[in-house]
Amino acid sequence: MEILLVEDERTLAAALAEGLGEAGHRVTVLHDGAAALAWLREGRCDLVVTDVRLPGADGIRVLERAREQDPPADVIVMTGYATVEQAVAAMRGGAFGYLQKPFPAEALLAQVRRVGEIRAMRTELERLRAGDDEDDLGLVGDGPAMRAVRERIRTAAASEAAVLIEGESGTGKERVARAIHWIGPHPEAPFVPVACAALPAGLLEGELFGFRRGAFTGADEDHAGLFQRCGRGTLFLDDVDDFPAAAQAALLRVLQEREFRPLGSDEALPFQGRTVAAAKGDLGRAVAAGRFREDLYYRLAVVPIRLPPLRERLEDLPRLVAVFLRRHDPDGRLEVPPATLAALADHDWPGNVRELENAVARAVALAGRARLLRREHFFPGGPLGGHGRRPEEVPSLRECVRRAEREAIRRALAATGGRRAEAARLLGISRKALWQKAKELGLDGG
């Protein structure tokens, strides 16, 4: 990224610029607020890192000028004299982050990396907002995981081998099954979905095999089963891991013999279609636990396809949000700002892509007159079910600052052999400030 660093303490500025440069960024260093304002009138950058107290003009004015750029630059504010009012002013002005001096270099680099990630997501989202990102398979996403899925789909579709799709609820298993059918050898034939979990065991065989009139009480006329209706098409067995144990042997026989008998008939009919089964869990584990027949598993899983959960393919999140936003906001009235996109990336999405689309639809419905969608539009009352990412591991901001200060002082004292004046110079603070801070943090040698 192009970074403007504004820091009047020259030793600190040189150290920060060196670290940013080693991280691959192009850095312009200025030591005066007025010079920064003049530079921003003519120049353009992706990120401004600025101190608050500067000669010529303070950092809040630099922040405001940076945010007036088109497009606005992100801003990280640094200060050695932190106050609540100052932090509030920075955040209200649109600052991305706020660092209290002294801080370890890694604290700044971590925020800069996050800025880069969010800028990339924002660019991608803006690019996709204007176009259709669903490919010829009806799938969204171009990360490594989805590229592997596409390759396996095309391989599977080229034959008529049985396919087993495994993935958590909401990952798009039926969409993948339909893609296999669409590009397979018989796209004109029926695609017949079977919700295995929704059919009672007593009705399942009748639905699959069909029946003849008089086969049982209530069978008043012949009924063509799903095996017959499938023809040369695709029989999609959704939630096959819920297939009743009593009916698994009958399904195995059809797949082995490629024929079936309607209930009440002595005539065997050919099964000409292919099977694509979907399991919401690891079907191999169900076999190991004795809940699913091993021989049937191998008949279904000739070509296995694993769909990754959304949390494993967050690089596709901007594309998915763009597609769903076009679907639910066809007029293009609403936008998702970077901070909101970052909040979406920090959610675990236990319901996967289906949950994300529901969240986008909810955000559009709750937006009212707003143009920018905020986190609370997607998660009114907080993430559903408390599925945010490891909130128990996130310390308070005050504790983060104390840890960073303690580590910075320890490093400075170690580097100077305990010489407080030299340590204070390295940290960019006075010797008195160092003594007070070390005492506050309970550090020996302060």
Secondary structure, 3 states (H helix, E strand, C coil): CEEEEECCCHHHHHHHHHHHHHCCCEEEEECCHHHHHHHHHHCCCCEEEEECCCCCCCHHHHHHHHHCCCCCCEEEEEECCCCHHHHHHHHHCCCCEEEECCCCHHHHHHHHHHHHHHHHHHHHHHHHHCCCCCCCCCCCCCCHHHHHHHHHHHHHHCCCCCEEEECCCCCCHHHHHHHHHHCCCCCCCCEEEEECCCCCHHHHHHHHHEECCCCCCCCCCCEECHHHHHCCCEEEEECHHHCCHHHHHHHHHHHHHCEECCECCCCCEECCCEEEEEECCCHHHHHHCCCCCHHHHHHHCCEEEECCCHHHCHHHHHHHHHHHHHHHCCCCCCECCHHHHHHHHCECCCCHHHHHHHHHHHHHHHCCCCCECCHHHHCCCCCHHHCECCHHHCCCHHHHHHHHHHHHHHHHHHHCCCCHHHHHHHHCCCHHHHHHHHHHHCCCCC
